Every structure is written in C-alpha cells, then in structure tokens.
Amino acid sequence: MKKIGFIDLHLDQFHANKYPGWIDQATGSAMKVVYAYGKRDKENGLTNAAWCKENEIELLPAIEDVVERSDYLIVLSPDNPEFHEELSRLPLQSGKPTYIDKTFAPDRETAIRMFDLATAHGTPMYSTSALRFASEYTELDRSGIQTISSWGPGGFANYSIHQIEPVVRLMGADPKRVMFVGTPDSPALLIDYGNGRQAAVNHLGENCPFTLGIKNEDGSFKQVTANSNFFALFIENLVNFFETGKPAVDPAETIAVITIIEYGLKAAANPYAWVELPN
C-alpha cells in the first residue's frame, strides 16, 4: 500500500473530507491517505485532532513528518491559496509526487516561484480544477475555436478557476488581456486572445450548471454542460499521476490560469477597461 499525506491549513473542509474515500475506492485500497498535518484548527469547526480521529488518519505535528513518511503528497487549502507556497515549500523540495489543490497560487509571481522550486528539486507536481477532466469538455476539439461563452456558479475569487481552466485548455496559454464586465452579484470577465478570439466567463448563480457555448471559425456552434462525474475523473487522473510521476497539466496553462484570475480581480476594480496581461 502506498501512503498519502495531507498538508492543509485546516483539515475540516470538503476536499479533505472526500479525497480519502475517493482515492481508496479508485485504487482498491492500494493507495490510502494515512497522515495529515493542519497548520491550525478550523474556526467553528472540527479541530485537526478531532478530524483525524473521525477519519482514522494519523495527525502529525509538522510538515517535515508528513513529507518524510509519505510516498505521495497532497497540499490542500483549496479556498486559501495564499498559504500554498508556505505549505508546499518542503513537499516541492522532496522529489515525491505532489498535488497542490486549486486554486494553485494567489498570483502569477508565486505560481512561477513554486514551479521553479519543484523543477530545481526534481519534484513532479501539478494543480488543476476537477472541471478540466469533465468528459464533456475533454471530448471537445480544440482546433478552430473562435469564441467561448462559459457559465458557472460561485464567486469569482475562488470559483472562476473552474471556468477559466477549461477555457485555457481549449484556447491556449497565451491570453492577451482581460476586461471585467459583470456586476457584484454576477461577475463576468472577457478574456481576449487576439486575432478575433475571445472567451467570456460568467458567474450566474448557485443553480447555474457549468456550461460552455463554443463557436468555431467555420461558423459552427456547440453547447456542452458538465454533467459527468468530473470529481471521479479527476481522482483517476490524480492516481495515475502518483503512479507515473507524470503531471497531466502543462505548467504554462496553470500559470496562465492564475494570471487571468489575478488580473481579473484587478480588472474588477476598473470595469469596462482592458487590462493587459504579462507575457
């Protein structure tokens, strides 16, 4: 059995609650989450000790201990990417396959530093939104896409990655500029790729399914909604990464996603004006 270690801001959160069972099921217990570390207890939630007891996972006192005793590493803190660089510093120097939960980093510079650290130490590493692996999205032909209109739920700061990552996978890692065109209740961002190619990301409320409308250069149109079990498909990919040490996501795409989110938040402060993206 291969041992997986969790490293988190606090362990009482949705991904930490679900990943152990999903991984165990996907691997027939060949991989299990055995160790965990939490930087602090969740306010108004389970303590890290109580969470570990409830989930039958051993709580360790330091990140070093989790890194040393685990075969594979998962850095969580999905809603607090500002802690990812701190939490992943030792994992990224370990040489052990390391997955870092969405959203990868709070800004482009941090994302680049983290990839550079992993590369310097030969550590296989990636990060992704589970939506990247929705079968309805992976079956799409990336060639000839002119325009994408993306819909989804949630707020821009922590949920836009689920729309932006599929856009970047389909349209490329070289967006040119962004413009905020939404409202506080319905954030929306235009992503301009140049040469008449553009994507629009729209947050339309909690009941809005993840959906893409795609127009191709030949004038054809297709609409797809992510109805597949994309979490299960993501876990399959994660398990394969641990087994092979080969990340499924190009670092350039992850950096592009983080850049769009960072500059999209800047654009929200000055709506209807283009904000140029760094190369």
Summary of the structure (lengths in Angstrom):
residues: 279
radius of gyration: 18.9
end to end distance: 43.4
largest distance: 58.2
contacts: 937
relative contact order: 0.14
helix: 39%
strand: 23%
